[in-house]
Amino acid sequence: MLEKLMGITRKHHEFYKNSIPLIASENVTSYFVRRFYLSDFGHRYAEGWIGKRFYQGCQFVDELEALAIDLTKKLFNAEHVNVQPISGTVANMAAFFALTNPGDTIMSLSVPHGGHISHDKFSAAGLRGLKVEHYEFDFESFNIDVDATRRKVEKLEDKPKVFVLGASLFLFPHPVREIAEIANEVDAKVVYDASHVLGLIAGKEFQDPIREGADVVTASTHKTFPGPQRAVVMCRRELAKKIDRGIFPGVVSNHHIHSLAGYVATCIEMLEFGRDYARQIVRNAKALANALHDLGYDVVCPELGFTESHQIAVDVSKLGGGDKIAKKLERVGIILNKNLLPWDDVKNADNPSGIRIGVQEVTRIGMKEDEMERIAEFIDMAIKEKKSEKEIRKEIGEFKSEFNTVKFTFEECPAYDFPEIC
Ligand SMILES: *Cc1c(COP(=O)(O)O)cnc(C)c1O
């Protein structure tokens, strides 16, 4: 059994070492972060709040959590921070718990328009018993249609209590100021879900949702923000009590303190390296979009410069659809996901028109604009079957062997080795 487990784990590492990781919601942590992730903190319970725990033994956990809050405030200039949610979905549940009652209405983006499942009625919002209305969406600007949304809100009998912004397919900043204005008119709150773009916000390469009028920001800490898997919530001082109670006892008991320690280490990295890292991510996204566009691919929004984030979206409906292309690319070691595009029906989630590409992880391992051109060539080679899958996989492995080191950290370290610790 041990051999089996070793085999599975080693093969997984080997697979990533030889592949190009382009999933927009993933990243790799440094050994600096992983060391704290493996600490004894992961064996302990710390239910409650700093100084008011329900378990003994939390003296240093309290110091750790206070440090996490301090560094988060520093990175994002936030008034109040809670670092306890164990994932982005849990953070959203907490925000809904804090700001709504069952039967209330919220406004969010539909999944084809980029919304996350937790913003919808078949997931976290539904669990709270919320009714969900969707923003009107403008295909041209690939963004929320503010005027049409305003008209929709005027007609609604049950005015939304929360306007959710932020997305999973997230190319351009959202109109936070404009939506906050509409929200103010109906006495609602704005929750900005920064799960995808938290690292870009930390590096000051995307919009600043708090300054633009969001009341609450929820976010995973492991997408563009290159930390362990968990989440944070930031909010205005007036909402602190509600949000804290929404998190505990609302939706979190123990909060996985080893990953909190890793998160603190990531904050320290981002304070030091975040600007350079985020700048290179956006440059790489634009470079990859341009290269694919030049090769004839239907990268969305050419007239808008393709993207302002870490993501690009390609319409592959004429090439057999997102499912076929994503699987074909996986066979040569290019890892990305199929994705609904705004004009798709949600019922086509199994074979949507698009693929989504994120460049945050390849940026973290040192790739720059030249490598984006190489990646575009590999994608083209695989889709057009210019060589056998085996040959392409081999070439990708050779290309990748130069990029298996984590950068933007204090001491560069292997990205995809299975570390020996004893
Ligand atoms: C990924 C994502 C989430 C969920 O985060 P988890 O940490 O996977 O639970 C929530 N909202 C958005 C917009 C996301 O993209």
The ligand as an SDF file (V2000), in Angstrom:
LIG
                    3D

 15 15  0  0  0  0  0  0  0  0999 V2000
  -12.6810   29.7150   -7.1480 C   0  0  0  0  0  0  0  0  0  0  0  0
  -13.7500   30.6620   -6.8040 C   0  0  0  0  0  0  0  0  0  0  0  0
  -14.4420   30.5430   -5.5990 C   0  0  0  0  0  0  0  0  0  0  0  0
  -14.3290   29.3470   -4.7200 C   0  0  0  0  0  0  0  0  0  0  0  0
  -13.1780   29.2330   -4.0640 O   0  0  0  0  0  0  0  0  0  0  0  0
  -12.8010   27.8520   -3.3550 P   0  0  0  0  0  0  0  0  0  0  0  0
  -11.6370   28.2710   -2.5390 O   0  0  0  0  0  0  0  0  0  0  0  0
  -12.5390   26.8970   -4.4580 O   0  0  0  0  0  0  0  0  0  0  0  0
  -13.9880   27.4390   -2.5440 O   0  0  0  0  0  0  0  0  0  0  0  0
  -15.3460   31.5330   -5.2630 C   0  0  0  0  0  0  0  0  0  0  0  0
  -15.5700   32.5610   -6.0780 N   0  0  0  0  0  0  0  0  0  0  0  0
  -14.9460   32.6890   -7.2700 C   0  0  0  0  0  0  0  0  0  0  0  0
  -15.2560   33.8750   -8.1270 C   0  0  0  0  0  0  0  0  0  0  0  0
  -14.0270   31.7340   -7.6810 C   0  0  0  0  0  0  0  0  0  0  0  0
  -13.4700   31.8260   -8.8750 O   0  0  0  0  0  0  0  0  0  0  0  0
  1  2  1  0
  2  3  1  0
  2 14  2  0
  3  4  1  0
  3 10  2  0
  4  5  1  0
  5  6  1  0
  6  7  2  0
  6  8  1  0
  6  9  1  0
 10 11  1  0
 11 12  2  0
 12 13  1  0
 12 14  1  0
 14 15  1  0
M  END
$$$$
